[in-house]
Amino acid sequence: MRILVQLTENRPEPWVDGLRAALPQAQIEIWQPGAPQADYAVVWLPLQQMFDEQPRLRGIFNIGAGVDGLLGLRAPQGAQIVRLDDAGMGVQMAEYVCHALIRHFREFDAYEAKAREGQWSYRRPRERREFPVGILGMGVLGQRVARAVAQFEFPVNGWSRSQRQVAGVRGFHGDAQLDAFLAASRVLVCLLPLTPATRGILRRETLSRLQSAGYLINVARGGHLVQDDLIALIDSGQLAGATLDVFEAEPLPVDHPFWRHPKITVTPHASARTLRAESIAQIARKILMIERGEAVSGVVDLARGY
């Protein structure tokens, strides 16, 4: 069994070492042009050249939950594209979203501003029932976030392309129910995959359908958001603000208006980082399952984009 590792923007050596320890029976090396034919590839933002040179790949493992870096590439025919199911990202994402939600709901940003001025000032308590949270995208991470938010007794709505039932979550699905989902939500959390169908989905038309003084938390991809529309809606008072972890251009340019906007909180794509040890263990387990002829979870349909 031969495995190639090709990671753009990541050091491949620790992944090679970890995979060798997990799969001592395999030959594992960093991909170089002209490499011998392999059975599997572990990738992040892979090059088309590697796929062209490796027509015999049986499985391609993406070291993240989002596979938008693979869209537009021609994968070897018959190769399964497999994304990470969770690998430690779910709890990180739940932490991040709950922190952003509670910071907004409890108005901790206002308390911080008063503290910097040396002012002892109370805020009037707000009702959780007045802050229904909409999870846009109910995949593995979306469901994990929805369950965490529900623990804080916020009403939780969930929207997905196809119908899903999650305990404690009011479900919406399909294009026909998107407007109703938005109208039922005051805080919107985007956890969608980035596909041609979802690019620009966070725009004036959709964000305007949120309840009054709505709030956006985007932890999916920057391409989901129409940036100028968000700023205009916040400046008009229709939206109360946003917490943004992902951007069309990363790193976010130093002169970007998001940095300076008083109602926008920016973090550097830190909501959920890939945990290498957990990811390697999951990839190794799935490779062995494929070798045994067993089905694995997380198989991606590149035509759908997830």
Backbone as CSV, one residue per row, in Angstrom:
resi,resn,N_x,N_y,N_z,CA_x,CA_y,CA_z,C_x,C_y,C_z
1,MET,0.856,-1.193,0.000,0.000,0.000,0.000,0.892,1.243,0.000
2,ARG,0.632,2.138,-0.927,1.452,3.343,-1.075,0.568,4.570,-0.884
3,ILE,1.032,5.534,-0.099,0.265,6.739,0.224,1.125,7.962,-0.050
4,LEU,0.558,8.934,-0.749,1.238,10.196,-1.027,0.611,11.311,-0.190
5,VAL,1.425,12.241,0.249,0.961,13.395,1.015,1.303,14.650,0.226
6,GLN,0.269,15.463,-0.063,0.501,16.712,-0.801,-0.339,17.815,-0.156
7,LEU,0.317,18.642,0.638,-0.366,19.656,1.428,0.139,21.035,1.051
8,THR,-0.718,21.841,0.485,-0.384,23.235,0.212,-0.684,24.048,1.465
9,GLU,0.213,24.932,1.853,0.087,25.806,3.022,0.220,25.047,4.345
10,ASN,0.659,23.805,4.312,0.889,23.028,5.526,2.203,22.263,5.376
11,ARG,2.924,22.064,6.473,4.138,21.254,6.449,3.743,19.788,6.348
12,PRO,4.172,19.087,5.322,3.757,17.697,5.169,4.511,16.724,6.065
13,GLU,5.715,17.075,6.521,6.549,16.114,7.254,5.875,15.548,8.503
14,PRO,5.228,16.380,9.352,4.578,15.780,10.527,3.448,14.814,10.159
15,TRP,2.767,15.077,9.042,1.713,14.175,8.611,2.307,12.854,8.117
16,VAL,3.411,12.939,7.399,4.074,11.723,6.938,4.526,10.888,8.140
17,ASP,5.147,11.521,9.124,5.618,10.797,10.306,4.451,10.143,11.049
18,GLY,3.355,10.898,11.202,2.201,10.363,11.914,1.545,9.205,11.182
19,LEU,1.437,9.324,9.871,0.845,8.248,9.081,1.729,7.004,9.085
20,ARG,3.047,7.196,9.062,3.956,6.047,9.124,3.796,5.302,10.447
21,ALA,3.591,6.044,11.525,3.400,5.405,12.830,2.059,4.672,12.891
22,ALA,1.031,5.256,12.263,-0.302,4.652,12.303,-0.440,3.491,11.323
23,LEU,0.315,3.550,10.216,0.216,2.526,9.177,1.616,2.023,8.830
24,PRO,2.253,1.273,9.737,3.642,0.856,9.506,3.812,-0.064,8.305
25,GLN,2.704,-0.667,7.857,2.787,-1.573,6.710,2.777,-0.831,5.374
26,ALA,2.558,0.490,5.403,2.413,1.261,4.172,3.698,2.002,3.827
27,GLN,3.873,2.294,2.527,4.928,3.188,2.057,4.319,4.581,1.943
28,ILE,4.871,5.524,2.686,4.280,6.863,2.759,5.360,7.881,2.463
29,GLU,5.072,8.804,1.541,6.071,9.805,1.168,5.387,11.079,0.713
30,ILE,6.146,12.150,0.720,5.648,13.427,0.200,5.599,13.340,-1.322
31,TRP,4.502,13.805,-1.897,4.371,13.758,-3.354,5.384,14.685,-4.023
32,GLN,5.991,14.162,-5.051,6.833,14.933,-5.953,6.416,14.590,-7.373
33,PRO,6.526,15.528,-8.320,6.193,15.184,-9.708,6.937,13.936,-10.160
34,GLY,6.228,13.057,-10.817,6.818,11.817,-11.284,6.875,10.714,-10.253
35,ALA,6.205,10.890,-9.115,6.218,9.868,-8.069,5.589,8.575,-8.582
36,PRO,6.021,7.416,-8.079,5.414,6.139,-8.468,3.923,6.120,-8.145
37,GLN,3.201,5.247,-8.810,1.756,5.161,-8.619,1.434,4.771,-7.174
38,ALA,0.415,5.434,-6.619,0.020,5.211,-5.231,-1.436,4.754,-5.163
39,ASP,-1.811,4.275,-3.978,-3.177,3.824,-3.736,-4.041,4.923,-3.115
40,TYR,-3.405,5.748,-2.275,-4.150,6.777,-1.550,-3.342,8.073,-1.537
41,ALA,-4.062,9.182,-1.362,-3.408,10.481,-1.230,-4.053,11.233,-0.071
42,VAL,-3.241,11.931,0.702,-3.705,12.806,1.776,-3.375,14.222,1.331
43,VAL,-4.398,15.090,1.234,-4.200,16.349,0.521,-4.830,17.526,1.253
44,TRP,-4.333,18.692,0.909,-4.983,19.967,1.214,-4.624,20.916,0.082
45,LEU,-5.639,21.465,-0.580,-5.446,22.317,-1.757,-4.505,21.652,-2.761
46,PRO,-4.844,20.453,-3.203,-3.920,19.695,-4.056,-3.782,20.306,-5.444
47,LEU,-2.726,19.903,-6.129,-2.471,20.337,-7.492,-3.102,19.357,-8.477
48,GLN,-3.645,19.885,-9.554,-4.205,19.031,-10.590,-3.141,18.080,-11.149
49,GLN,-1.891,18.537,-11.181,-0.819,17.708,-11.710,-0.720,16.374,-10.977
50,MET,-0.896,16.408,-9.653,-0.806,15.159,-8.911,-1.910,14.190,-9.335
51,PHE,-3.137,14.699,-9.468,-4.236,13.838,-9.886,-3.989,13.291,-11.288
52,ASP,-3.469,14.141,-12.170,-3.206,13.690,-13.541,-2.166,12.571,-13.564
53,GLU,-1.198,12.652,-12.672,-0.110,11.657,-12.652,-0.454,10.407,-11.845
54,GLN,-1.585,10.440,-11.120,-1.921,9.329,-10.229,-3.320,8.772,-10.554
55,PRO,-3.493,8.188,-11.735,-4.826,7.716,-12.133,-5.303,6.495,-11.359
56,ARG,-4.423,5.846,-10.603,-4.806,4.618,-9.901,-5.219,4.852,-8.449
57,LEU,-5.298,6.102,-8.023,-5.688,6.372,-6.645,-7.070,5.789,-6.346
58,ARG,-7.181,5.119,-5.211,-8.453,4.558,-4.774,-9.170,5.489,-3.803
59,GLY,-8.396,6.267,-3.061,-8.985,7.166,-2.082,-8.158,8.430,-1.946
60,ILE,-8.846,9.569,-1.808,-8.205,10.867,-1.624,-8.769,11.454,-0.342
61,PHE,-7.913,11.708,0.640,-8.349,12.161,1.958,-7.990,13.632,2.143
62,ASN,-9.016,14.442,2.355,-8.866,15.876,2.536,-8.729,16.164,4.022
63,ILE,-7.691,16.901,4.442,-7.433,17.097,5.864,-8.251,18.245,6.449
64,GLY,-9.497,18.318,6.098,-10.418,19.307,6.627,-11.835,18.878,6.317
65,ALA,-12.791,19.598,6.917,-14.191,19.285,6.663,-14.672,19.917,5.352
66,GLY,-14.124,21.085,4.987,-14.515,21.756,3.756,-13.695,21.269,2.578
67,VAL,-14.370,20.997,1.480,-13.669,20.463,0.301,-13.712,21.426,-0.877
68,ASP,-13.952,22.721,-0.613,-14.021,23.673,-1.712,-12.689,23.783,-2.447
69,GLY,-11.584,23.421,-1.781,-10.284,23.433,-2.448,-10.139,22.356,-3.508
70,LEU,-11.075,21.408,-3.529,-11.057,20.346,-4.531,-11.999,20.627,-5.699
71,LEU,-12.909,21.574,-5.513,-13.878,21.854,-6.564,-13.158,22.424,-7.790
72,GLY,-13.541,21.961,-8.937,-12.916,22.408,-10.175,-11.754,21.543,-10.605
73,LEU,-11.288,20.656,-9.711,-10.229,19.721,-10.084,-10.827,18.437,-10.653
74,ARG,-10.077,17.751,-11.486,-10.513,16.470,-12.048,-9.807,15.369,-11.264
75,ALA,-10.554,14.714,-10.400,-9.987,13.634,-9.612,-9.910,12.368,-10.453
76,PRO,-8.998,11.456,-10.137,-8.921,10.193,-10.871,-10.245,9.442,-10.829
77,GLN,-10.632,8.900,-11.949,-11.900,8.189,-12.031,-11.901,7.005,-11.069
78,GLY,-12.959,6.897,-10.304,-13.098,5.789,-9.370,-12.531,6.047,-7.992
79,ALA,-11.805,7.142,-7.803,-11.244,7.444,-6.481,-12.325,8.030,-5.576
80,GLN,-12.415,7.536,-4.365,-13.320,8.119,-3.381,-12.673,9.369,-2.780
81,ILE,-13.425,10.471,-2.720,-12.977,11.680,-2.049,-13.568,11.644,-0.642
82,VAL,-12.718,11.717,0.369,-13.184,11.562,1.745,-12.728,12.768,2.563
83,ARG,-13.664,13.397,3.248,-13.342,14.519,4.125,-13.311,14.042,5.571
84,LEU,-12.768,14.868,6.447,-12.781,14.559,7.867,-14.195,14.731,8.408
85,ASP,-14.628,13.786,9.223,-15.954,13.889,9.837,-15.963,14.952,10.926
86,ASP,-14.952,14.941,11.763,-14.892,15.866,12.882,-13.438,16.034,13.301
87,ALA,-12.846,14.972,13.829,-11.433,14.977,14.237,-11.098,16.139,15.169
88,GLY,-11.963,16.370,16.149,-11.716,17.410,17.136,-12.185,18.787,16.748
89,MET,-12.705,18.965,15.530,-13.145,20.292,15.104,-14.525,20.643,15.653
90,GLY,-15.365,19.627,15.899,-16.731,19.883,16.324,-16.807,20.637,17.637
91,VAL,-16.053,20.182,18.638,-16.111,20.852,19.930,-15.515,22.254,19.838
92,GLN,-14.473,22.435,19.032,-13.913,23.777,18.848,-14.943,24.713,18.217
93,MET,-15.637,24.220,17.195,-16.635,25.045,16.520,-17.777,25.399,17.466
94,ALA,-18.191,24.426,18.274,-19.257,24.689,19.231,-18.821,25.736,20.255
95,GLU,-17.590,25.625,20.741,-17.061,26.625,21.671,-17.101,28.018,21.051
96,TYR,-16.594,28.098,19.830,-16.485,29.402,19.172,-17.856,30.039,18.988
97,VAL,-18.791,29.271,18.434,-20.124,29.824,18.154,-20.830,30.210,19.444
98,CYS,-20.751,29.366,20.471,-21.408,29.700,21.736,-20.782,30.945,22.365
99,HIS,-19.467,31.077,22.247,-18.795,32.277,22.773,-19.290,33.522,22.034
100,ALA,-19.311,33.470,20.700,-19.753,34.631,19.925,-21.212,34.963,20.209
101,LEU,-22.043,33.915,20.291,-23.468,34.114,20.569,-23.678,34.751,21.939
102,ILE,-23.045,34.202,22.961,-23.266,34.692,24.325,-22.651,36.073,24.504
103,ARG,-21.512,36.310,23.874,-20.911,37.647,23.936,-21.880,38.688,23.389
104,HIS,-22.544,38.357,22.263,-23.516,39.294,21.700,-24.763,39.387,22.580
105,PHE,-25.314,38.238,22.964,-26.563,38.227,23.731,-26.413,38.941,25.076
106,ARG,-25.301,38.677,25.765,-25.095,39.297,27.083,-24.481,40.684,26.985
107,GLU,-24.196,41.131,25.770,-23.644,42.466,25.513,-22.302,42.669,26.227
108,PHE,-21.476,41.641,26.214,-20.176,41.755,26.864,-19.276,42.757,26.162
109,ASP,-19.508,42.979,24.850,-18.722,44.007,24.169,-18.996,45.385,24.758
110,ALA,-20.261,45.651,25.117,-20.602,46.935,25.737,-19.984,47.053,27.127
111,TYR,-20.010,45.946,27.888,-19.361,45.953,29.204,-17.861,46.236,29.075
112,GLU,-17.222,45.626,28.055,-15.786,45.839,27.856,-15.498,47.301,27.541
113,ALA,-16.362,47.914,26.723,-16.157,49.322,26.376,-16.284,50.213,27.610
114,LYS,-17.277,49.930,28.444,-17.460,50.722,29.666,-16.296,50.509,30.637
115,ALA,-15.817,49.264,30.702,-14.693,48.969,31.604,-13.451,49.746,31.195
116,ARG,-13.230,49.868,29.895,-12.058,50.617,29.426,-12.152,52.095,29.811
117,GLU,-13.388,52.576,29.996,-13.607,53.965,30.398,-13.685,54.106,31.920
118,GLY,-13.531,52.979,32.642,-13.609,53.030,34.097,-15.013,53.225,34.618
119,GLN,-16.015,52.798,33.853,-17.412,52.990,34.250,-18.029,51.682,34.715
120,TRP,-18.696,51.745,35.874,-19.439,50.620,36.450,-20.871,50.747,35.950
121,SER,-21.249,49.896,34.982,-22.523,50.106,34.295,-23.211,48.782,34.030
122,TYR,-24.515,48.697,34.354,-25.285,47.485,34.114,-26.033,47.572,32.793
123,ARG,-26.321,46.415,32.222,-27.176,46.320,31.045,-28.457,45.603,31.457
124,ARG,-29.536,45.985,30.834,-30.814,45.324,31.130,-30.776,43.883,30.600
125,PRO,-31.113,42.883,31.423,-31.092,41.490,30.942,-32.036,41.295,29.753
126,ARG,-31.629,40.433,28.834,-32.436,40.141,27.646,-32.949,38.706,27.730
127,GLU,-34.038,38.430,27.029,-34.697,37.132,27.082,-34.147,36.222,25.975
128,ARG,-33.786,34.990,26.332,-33.299,34.040,25.342,-34.340,33.740,24.272
129,ARG,-35.590,33.713,24.662,-36.648,33.404,23.690,-36.724,34.454,22.582
130,GLU,-36.149,35.618,22.831,-36.142,36.677,21.819,-34.917,36.589,20.906
131,PHE,-34.092,35.568,21.109,-32.879,35.406,20.308,-32.803,33.997,19.715
132,PRO,-33.774,33.625,18.892,-33.686,32.305,18.251,-32.471,32.240,17.332
133,VAL,-31.764,31.122,17.397,-30.517,30.940,16.655,-30.775,30.010,15.479
134,GLY,-30.409,30.456,14.292,-30.557,29.651,13.085,-29.217,29.099,12.636
135,ILE,-29.109,27.773,12.519,-27.890,27.123,12.042,-28.075,26.813,10.562
136,LEU,-27.362,27.522,9.729,-27.483,27.369,8.275,-26.454,26.330,7.821
137,GLY,-26.921,25.085,7.659,-26.030,23.987,7.337,-25.988,23.004,8.486
138,MET,-26.655,21.862,8.326,-26.799,20.911,9.433,-26.049,19.616,9.153
139,GLY,-24.791,19.756,8.729,-23.925,18.596,8.604,-23.398,18.188,9.970
140,VAL,-22.277,17.469,9.984,-21.705,16.996,11.249,-21.411,18.162,12.185
141,LEU,-20.748,19.212,11.672,-20.404,20.351,12.514,-21.640,21.158,12.892
142,GLY,-22.548,21.336,11.956,-23.764,22.088,12.234,-24.592,21.455,13.333
143,GLN,-24.716,20.135,13.291,-25.471,19.448,14.331,-24.795,19.557,15.686
144,ARG,-23.466,19.467,15.690,-22.729,19.609,16.959,-22.940,20.997,17.543
145,VAL,-22.890,22.028,16.698,-23.110,23.393,17.161,-24.541,23.575,17.655
146,ALA,-25.510,23.040,16.929,-26.914,23.174,17.316,-27.166,22.579,18.694
147,ARG,-26.596,21.410,18.968,-26.791,20.781,20.282,-26.165,21.622,21.389
148,ALA,-24.999,22.210,21.103,-24.335,23.037,22.118,-25.144,24.294,22.414
149,VAL,-25.633,24.942,21.368,-26.436,26.158,21.563,-27.700,25.845,22.358
150,ALA,-28.325,24.714,22.059,-29.554,24.335,22.760,-29.315,24.152,24.254
151,GLN,-28.101,23.769,24.656,-27.786,23.590,26.066,-27.902,24.901,26.846
152,PHE,-27.775,26.023,26.147,-27.919,27.327,26.795,-29.348,27.852,26.716
153,GLU,-30.263,26.996,26.278,-31.706,27.259,26.288,-32.132,28.351,25.314
154,PHE,-31.365,28.545,24.254,-31.831,29.385,23.157,-32.732,28.535,22.258
155,PRO,-33.763,29.119,21.673,-34.485,28.391,20.614,-33.532,28.171,19.436
156,VAL,-33.551,26.980,18.847,-32.617,26.654,17.777,-33.387,26.186,16.542
157,ASN,-33.084,26.816,15.417,-33.595,26.395,14.107,-32.432,25.837,13.297
158,GLY,-32.724,24.888,12.439,-31.691,24.330,11.576,-32.186,24.214,10.151
159,TRP,-31.332,24.621,9.200,-31.699,24.497,7.783,-30.663,23.639,7.067
160,SER,-31.158,22.751,6.201,-30.292,21.906,5.387,-30.953,21.686,4.039
161,ARG,-30.167,21.219,3.063,-30.726,20.968,1.731,-31.810,19.896,1.771
162,SER,-31.530,18.824,2.495,-32.510,17.746,2.628,-32.952,17.674,4.081
163,GLN,-34.071,17.039,4.310,-34.665,17.030,5.641,-33.795,16.264,6.632
164,ARG,-33.604,16.880,7.811,-32.866,16.247,8.907,-33.640,16.465,10.197
165,GLN,-33.622,15.482,11.040,-34.281,15.603,12.336,-33.226,15.538,13.436
166,VAL,-33.126,16.612,14.201,-32.181,16.703,15.305,-32.964,17.095,16.545
167,ALA,-32.812,16.337,17.617,-33.562,16.595,18.843,-33.322,18.014,19.345
168,GLY,-34.405,18.717,19.680,-34.298,20.063,20.203,-34.129,21.146,19.174
169,VAL,-34.153,20.774,17.878,-33.951,21.737,16.795,-35.175,21.742,15.892
170,ARG,-35.679,22.920,15.615,-36.783,23.070,14.661,-36.207,23.016,13.256
171,GLY,-36.610,22.026,12.492,-35.990,21.787,11.207,-36.660,22.479,10.036
172,PHE,-35.846,22.977,9.126,-36.277,23.527,7.843,-35.381,22.896,6.779
173,HIS,-35.895,22.742,5.578,-35.048,22.164,4.531,-35.497,22.639,3.156
174,GLY,-34.545,22.660,2.239,-34.825,22.994,0.849,-35.014,24.479,0.614
175,ASP,-34.904,24.863,-0.647,-35.051,26.270,-1.012,-36.405,26.836,-0.603
176,ALA,-37.438,26.010,-0.648,-38.793,26.482,-0.355,-38.944,26.928,1.095
177,GLN,-38.105,26.403,1.993,-38.238,26.745,3.414,-37.131,27.673,3.917
178,LEU,-36.276,28.140,3.014,-35.172,28.998,3.453,-35.681,30.321,4.011
179,ASP,-36.627,30.961,3.343,-37.133,32.249,3.822,-37.796,32.103,5.186
180,ALA,-38.545,31.024,5.392,-39.203,30.802,6.685,-38.163,30.580,7.783
181,PHE,-37.096,29.858,7.448,-36.013,29.633,8.408,-35.379,30.963,8.816
182,LEU,-35.076,31.811,7.848,-34.449,33.100,8.152,-35.377,33.965,8.995
183,ALA,-36.653,33.994,8.650,-37.615,34.814,9.387,-37.802,34.328,10.821
184,ALA,-37.540,33.063,11.072,-37.676,32.494,12.418,-36.429,32.692,13.258
185,SER,-35.367,33.279,12.681,-34.068,33.364,13.354,-33.648,34.822,13.546
186,ARG,-33.008,35.071,14.665,-32.438,36.399,14.916,-30.917,36.368,14.825
187,VAL,-30.314,35.286,15.270,-28.867,35.082,15.131,-28.668,33.997,14.083
188,LEU,-27.880,34.291,13.071,-27.650,33.340,11.981,-26.214,32.857,12.028
189,VAL,-26.040,31.524,12.087,-24.717,30.901,12.095,-24.548,30.149,10.785
190,CYS,-23.566,30.551,9.978,-23.346,29.895,8.689,-22.322,28.788,8.836
191,LEU,-22.755,27.557,8.518,-21.891,26.381,8.532,-22.052,25.578,7.244
192,LEU,-22.395,26.259,6.177,-22.598,25.606,4.888,-21.270,25.271,4.216
193,PRO,-21.256,24.233,3.386,-20.123,24.069,2.464,-20.172,25.162,1.406
194,LEU,-19.018,25.544,0.891,-18.980,26.543,-0.176,-19.069,25.833,-1.518
195,THR,-20.153,26.069,-2.224,-20.399,25.496,-3.543,-20.879,26.617,-4.453
196,PRO,-20.979,26.381,-5.761,-21.560,27.413,-6.620,-22.953,27.842,-6.174
197,ALA,-23.716,26.918,-5.588,-25.072,27.246,-5.153,-25.102,28.080,-3.882
198,THR,-24.060,27.983,-3.033,-24.074,28.715,-1.767,-23.186,29.956,-1.781
199,ARG,-22.372,30.138,-2.808,-21.530,31.339,-2.879,-22.416,32.585,-2.886
200,GLY,-22.126,33.521,-2.009,-22.901,34.760,-1.931,-24.261,34.615,-1.280
201,ILE,-24.508,33.509,-0.566,-25.830,33.304,0.032,-26.091,34.295,1.167
202,LEU,-25.027,34.796,1.795,-25.181,35.794,2.859,-25.117,37.178,2.222
203,ARG,-26.234,37.587,1.677,-26.316,38.862,0.950,-27.505,39.653,1.469
204,ARG,-27.700,40.843,0.908,-28.761,41.725,1.396,-30.121,41.022,1.404
205,GLU,-30.427,40.322,0.334,-31.748,39.692,0.223,-32.007,38.699,1.351
206,THR,-31.023,37.862,1.677,-31.236,36.847,2.705,-31.070,37.417,4.108
207,LEU,-30.022,38.201,4.336,-29.792,38.744,5.674,-30.904,39.683,6.115
208,SER,-31.563,40.325,5.159,-32.670,41.229,5.485,-33.886,40.486,6.003
209,ARG,-33.940,39.185,5.772,-35.097,38.395,6.217,-34.981,37.952,7.675
210,LEU,-33.809,38.147,8.281,-33.670,37.833,9.701,-34.555,38.754,10.536
211,GLN,-34.837,38.322,11.749,-35.608,39.158,12.650,-34.865,40.456,12.936
212,SER,-35.587,41.452,13.413,-35.030,42.778,13.642,-33.790,42.707,14.524
213,ALA,-32.785,43.511,14.190,-31.514,43.553,14.910,-30.834,42.186,14.891
214,GLY,-30.860,41.565,13.734,-30.238,40.258,13.576,-28.720,40.334,13.708
215,TYR,-28.128,39.155,13.889,-26.672,39.071,14.099,-26.146,37.893,13.306
216,LEU,-24.990,38.084,12.652,-24.400,37.046,11.817,-23.127,36.507,12.445
217,ILE,-23.000,35.167,12.459,-21.750,34.497,12.836,-21.370,33.612,11.659
218,ASN,-20.279,33.945,10.976,-19.855,33.154,9.814,-18.570,32.405,10.139
219,VAL,-18.693,31.066,10.218,-17.533,30.209,10.486,-17.351,29.187,9.364
220,ALA,-17.949,29.457,8.202,-17.900,28.505,7.086,-16.805,28.909,6.101
221,ARG,-17.132,29.779,5.151,-16.164,30.279,4.172,-16.492,31.740,3.866
222,GLY,-15.446,32.504,3.571,-15.649,33.908,3.248,-16.469,34.118,1.998
223,GLY,-16.410,33.153,1.057,-17.162,33.281,-0.182,-18.667,33.239,-0.017
224,HIS,-19.144,32.864,1.160,-20.592,32.880,1.399,-21.123,34.307,1.550
225,LEU,-20.253,35.231,1.931,-20.686,36.563,2.332,-20.440,37.603,1.251
226,VAL,-21.444,38.434,1.006,-21.277,39.645,0.192,-20.929,40.764,1.171
227,GLN,-19.676,41.139,1.203,-19.161,41.990,2.262,-19.831,43.359,2.313
228,ASP,-19.988,43.988,1.163,-20.582,45.332,1.148,-22.021,45.304,1.648
229,ASP,-22.743,44.238,1.351,-24.131,44.129,1.827,-24.169,44.064,3.349
230,LEU,-23.241,43.311,3.949,-23.220,43.203,5.411,-22.960,44.568,6.044
231,ILE,-21.954,45.271,5.551,-21.639,46.582,6.130,-22.823,47.531,6.005
232,ALA,-23.471,47.528,4.853,-24.621,48.424,4.642,-25.757,48.091,5.596
233,LEU,-26.028,46.820,5.827,-27.127,46.413,6.708,-26.817,46.755,8.166
234,ILE,-25.548,46.627,8.563,-25.184,46.998,9.931,-25.267,48.508,10.104
235,ASP,-24.729,49.231,9.140,-24.729,50.694,9.255,-26.142,51.270,9.244
236,SER,-27.081,50.576,8.577,-28.469,51.053,8.551,-29.231,50.689,9.816
237,GLY,-28.662,49.825,10.659,-29.338,49.391,11.872,-30.183,48.151,11.705
238,GLN,-30.279,47.644,10.484,-31.089,46.441,10.268,-30.455,45.215,10.914
239,LEU,-29.119,45.149,10.899,-28.391,44.115,11.620,-27.649,44.756,12.792
240,ALA,-27.534,44.008,13.883,-26.858,44.536,15.064,-25.350,44.391,14.968
241,GLY,-24.882,43.444,14.144,-23.449,43.252,14.016,-23.121,41.871,13.504
242,ALA,-21.855,41.501,13.611,-21.414,40.209,13.083,-20.119,39.790,13.755
243,THR,-19.925,38.478,13.863,-18.641,37.877,14.197,-18.201,37.060,12.997
244,LEU,-17.027,37.369,12.460,-16.550,36.756,11.224,-15.200,36.092,11.460
245,ASP,-15.117,34.825,11.092,-13.876,34.074,11.243,-13.248,33.714,9.902
246,VAL,-13.998,33.899,8.816,-13.542,33.481,7.484,-13.781,34.612,6.490
247,PHE,-12.902,34.680,5.465,-12.929,35.819,4.571,-12.563,35.386,3.158
248,GLU,-13.006,36.159,2.189,-12.712,35.857,0.797,-11.215,35.848,0.547
249,ALA,-10.520,36.824,1.110,-9.051,36.874,1.026,-8.493,36.686,2.423
250,GLU,-7.615,35.699,2.581,-6.986,35.442,3.867,-5.472,35.368,3.687
251,PRO,-4.702,36.032,4.547,-5.119,36.887,5.659,-5.953,38.090,5.186
252,LEU,-6.816,38.560,6.054,-7.620,39.732,5.739,-6.703,40.938,5.567
253,PRO,-6.795,41.648,4.430,-5.904,42.792,4.195,-5.973,43.815,5.327
254,VAL,-4.852,44.421,5.642,-4.777,45.328,6.792,-5.660,46.557,6.623
255,ASP,-5.984,46.915,5.368,-6.812,48.092,5.143,-8.284,47.751,4.968
256,HIS,-8.666,46.500,5.262,-10.053,46.092,5.067,-10.939,46.762,6.119
257,PRO,-12.130,47.245,5.722,-13.004,47.946,6.683,-13.495,47.082,7.830
258,PHE,-13.492,45.756,7.682,-13.933,44.898,8.783,-13.089,45.115,10.040
259,TRP,-11.794,45.365,9.873,-10.920,45.540,11.037,-11.386,46.699,11.916
260,ARG,-11.862,47.745,11.296,-12.149,48.988,12.018,-13.616,49.155,12.380
261,HIS,-14.493,48.285,11.876,-15.924,48.479,12.126,-16.248,48.149,13.575
262,PRO,-16.892,49.057,14.312,-17.135,48.829,15.751,-18.110,47.698,16.044
263,LYS,-18.895,47.268,15.057,-19.890,46.221,15.306,-19.541,44.896,14.629
264,ILE,-18.304,44.791,14.155,-17.843,43.550,13.537,-16.638,43.031,14.310
265,THR,-16.722,41.792,14.758,-15.616,41.129,15.439,-14.929,40.197,14.451
266,VAL,-13.612,40.314,14.347,-12.824,39.546,13.381,-11.889,38.596,14.125
267,THR,-11.844,37.344,13.683,-10.836,36.405,14.158,-10.186,35.744,12.934
268,PRO,-8.938,35.260,13.057,-8.151,34.836,11.890,-8.353,33.364,11.513
269,HIS,-9.579,33.008,11.108,-9.904,31.630,10.700,-9.438,30.663,11.795
270,ALA,-9.890,30.945,13.014,-9.431,30.191,14.184,-10.548,29.411,14.860
271,SER,-11.742,29.392,14.277,-12.886,28.780,14.965,-12.698,27.296,15.194
272,ALA,-12.079,26.592,14.265,-11.852,25.153,14.433,-10.634,24.752,13.611
273,ARG,-9.551,24.463,14.275,-8.319,24.072,13.609,-8.241,22.550,13.498
274,THR,-7.668,22.086,12.414,-7.474,20.648,12.240,-6.489,20.150,13.294
275,LEU,-6.895,19.134,14.047,-6.030,18.513,15.041,-5.349,17.317,14.381
276,ARG,-4.027,17.413,14.240,-3.311,16.459,13.404,-3.426,15.016,13.915
277,ALA,-3.229,14.807,15.214,-3.233,13.436,15.730,-4.585,12.765,15.501
278,GLU,-5.669,13.501,15.808,-7.010,12.945,15.617,-7.294,12.707,14.134
279,SER,-6.831,13.622,13.292,-7.078,13.490,11.858,-6.335,12.286,11.282
280,ILE,-5.081,12.118,11.678,-4.299,10.988,11.183,-4.943,9.671,11.609
281,ALA,-5.399,9.607,12.853,-6.044,8.378,13.325,-7.287,8.061,12.501
282,GLN,-8.078,9.105,12.187,-9.289,8.884,11.392,-8.942,8.455,9.968
283,ILE,-7.977,9.107,9.354,-7.583,8.752,7.989,-7.060,7.320,7.942
284,ALA,-6.191,6.955,8.889,-5.638,5.598,8.909,-6.749,4.564,9.071
285,ARG,-7.691,4.850,9.949,-8.802,3.912,10.159,-9.623,3.730,8.884
286,LYS,-9.864,4.815,8.182,-10.677,4.724,6.969,-9.921,4.028,5.832
287,ILE,-8.627,4.241,5.757,-7.840,3.537,4.740,-7.937,2.033,4.972
288,LEU,-7.799,1.600,6.209,-7.890,0.172,6.507,-9.292,-0.367,6.215
289,MET,-10.320,0.451,6.432,-11.680,0.016,6.114,-11.849,-0.179,4.611
290,ILE,-11.316,0.755,3.823,-11.400,0.614,2.369,-10.641,-0.636,1.919
291,GLU,-9.487,-0.869,2.534,-8.709,-2.057,2.194,-9.502,-3.340,2.455
292,ARG,-10.365,-3.298,3.482,-11.186,-4.470,3.803,-12.473,-4.515,2.997
293,GLY,-12.685,-3.513,2.142,-13.901,-3.476,1.343,-15.104,-2.917,2.067
294,GLU,-14.862,-2.186,3.168,-15.952,-1.623,3.958,-16.245,-0.188,3.523
295,ALA,-17.490,0.235,3.729,-17.883,1.609,3.422,-17.371,2.549,4.514
296,VAL,-17.008,3.765,4.118,-16.539,4.760,5.078,-17.462,5.976,5.043
297,SER,-17.466,6.721,6.137,-18.249,7.955,6.203,-17.448,9.106,5.621
298,GLY,-18.129,10.203,5.324,-17.455,11.403,4.842,-17.119,11.408,3.369
299,VAL,-17.705,10.477,2.591,-17.437,10.449,1.149,-18.112,11.651,0.496
300,VAL,-17.374,12.343,-0.356,-17.815,13.599,-0.963,-18.270,13.381,-2.391
301,ASP,-19.355,14.050,-2.739,-19.802,14.112,-4.126,-19.352,15.469,-4.683
302,LEU,-18.303,15.487,-5.483,-17.773,16.760,-5.963,-18.777,17.499,-6.843
303,ALA,-19.705,16.788,-7.450,-20.732,17.483,-8.246,-21.620,18.348,-7.373
304,ARG,-21.876,17.902,-6.136,-22.670,18.694,-5.191,-21.794,19.661,-4.404
305,GLY,-20.526,19.285,-4.220,-19.615,20.143,-3.486,-19.526,19.825,-2.012
306,TYR,-20.071,18.675,-1.599,-19.985,18.277,-0.183,-20.310,16.805,-0.054
